[in-house]
Amino acid sequence: MDDIKGVDMEALKQKIRTIPDFPKKGIMFRDITTLLKDSDGFQLVIRSLADRYRHKNIDLVVGVESRGFILGGALAFALGKGFVPVRKPGKLPGEKISYEYDLEYGRDKVEIHTDAIHQGSNVLMIDDLIATGGTMLAAITLVEKLGGRVEECAFIVDLPDLGGRKRLEQKGYSAFTLCEFEGD
């Protein structure tokens, strides 16, 4: 977790609802919809991220389905940059590429339009939460196949016990989070 000057991360965490045993028994689901409906909380997230990235060399913001769309769209607007969605199969109408990856309980796939990223584009990746890192690494694979360069991966929440941030960093990607929930 990284500190942002003047931001009370504990207050931010209090705006995120925890739902026990969802989507299956033993999982503590971190639901950011309560943060998003709180105008002060949502503005705090977008302002904090915009302050971090405003002077970085970023051409596009790439959001991962689905909460990454909400954050990525708002952040791209705040930065005056374009937004690109990485979607689940069957949702994009144009020519696309896909990448299939392993989950702890099976396989999944993500897609991106082939004209979404231009060779040499500097990209900020965003999603609501980093758990195991599998979905973000799959999205990064698509961006890089199209010639994009990942500047950083941003998240509201880190679940450090699941190792996703470490996994990203071991592969050479920088990850930034606003708060974390350890072991609870």
N, C-alpha and C positions, 0 to 999 in steps of 0.2 A: 504494500500500500504506500502511496506517495502522498505527502502533505501538499495542500494548496493553501497559500497564505490567506488567512482570514476565514477559512471554511471549517465549520464545526462538523467533522465527519461523524461523530457520535449522534448528533442531531439528525444528520442525513440518514443514518442507519435506522433511527427510530421511525422514519417515514416508510420503511420497507416492511411489509407484512410477511410473517413466517407462517406457512401452512404445513402442519405436520402430516406425514404419510401421503404426500401427493408428489408424483403421480402413482407411487406405490409405497407400501409400508416401509418405514425406516428412512424415507427421504424427507428432509426439511426444505420445502420449496420456498425460495426467496422471491416473493411476488412484488415487482416494482410498480404494479398498477396503482398502488396506494401512494407511491411517490409521484407518479405521473399526474394523478388527479389533484395533488397539492400544488397549487400554482407557485408558491414560494420554493418548494422543494424542486420542482421541475426546472424553474428558472435558475436555481442555484447550480444544478447539474450542468445545464447547457452553458451558462456563463463561465463556470469553472473550467469546463472543457475548452470552450472558445478562448479563454484567456491563455490556456496552456498551448494551444495550437495556432493562435492568430499570427504569430511571427515565424512559424515553421514553414518549410518548403513543401506545401501540400497542394496538389492539384484537384484531387477528388476525395470524397468521403464514401466509403463502402460500408453499407449496413447489412448485417446478417439477419435473415428472417427469424422472427418477425419483430421482436422488440427493438432490434438494431435498426429497423426502418424508422421507428418513431424518433429515436435518439439521433440517428444519422441524418435524417431529413432536417430536423431542427438545428443540428450542429452545422450542417452544410450551409443552411440559410444564414446562420450567425457569422460564419466565416466567409460568406460570399463565394462558395465553391459549389461544384456540381455534386450530385448524389447518385450512387449506383447501388441497386439492390442485388444481393445474392439470395436466390430463392430455392425453395424446394421444387422437386420435379413437376413439370406440367403447368407451371404458373407463368412462364415467360413466353410471349408470343413469337418473338423473332428468332433468328439463328442464334444458337447458344452452344456452349460447351458445358460438360458436367464432370463432376468428380464424385466417385463413390468412396466412402470411408467407413471404418469400423466404429461401432459404439460398444459400450459395455454389454449391451443386450441385443446386438444385431448389427445391421448395416443401414446406412442412410446415404443420401445423395443430395448435392447442391448444384445449382446451375447459375450461369451468368451469360448475358448477351455477348456475342463475339465482338461487337463494336463498342462495348462499354468502357474499355480501358485501352488507351493508346500506348504504344511502345514508349517507355521512359517516363510514364506518368508516376508521380509521387502520390501514394495513396495512404490515407488514414483509415484503418479498419476499426469498426465499432460494433459492439453488441452489449446487451445489458449485463451479462454475467460470464465469468470464466470459471468453468468447472474442470473438466478433464482436458479441454483445449482441442478436442477432435474436430468440432464444427468450424472453429476459427482456422485451424490448420488447413482444413479442406477449402475454405474460402480463400485463404492465402494462396493455395496451389492454383486456383482458378485465376486470380489476379496476376500471378507471376507467369502463367501460361500465356496470358495476353500481353505480356511485356511490362506490366506494372512493377513498381518498386514499393514495398511496404515500409513506410516511415515508422509507424508504431501501431499497436493494437490498444484500443481504449475500451474500458468497461466501467460500469458503476460498481459492480460487486465482484470480489474475488473470493472463491471458496478454496483457500490454500491447501486444505486437507486432501483435495482431489488432484492437486499437482498440475493443473493446466498452465498456470503462469510459468512454472519451472520448465514445463515441456516446451512452451513457446521460446523461452529464453535459451534453452539448450539448443534449439534450432536456429538461434541467432536473431530472434525477433524481440524487440522491446515491447513491454506491456505496461500499461498504466491503469491503475484502478483508483476509485475514489474511496472505497471502504471494503472491509472484508468481514466475513463471518467464519470464525474458526470453530470446528468441532461441535457446534450446537445446532 
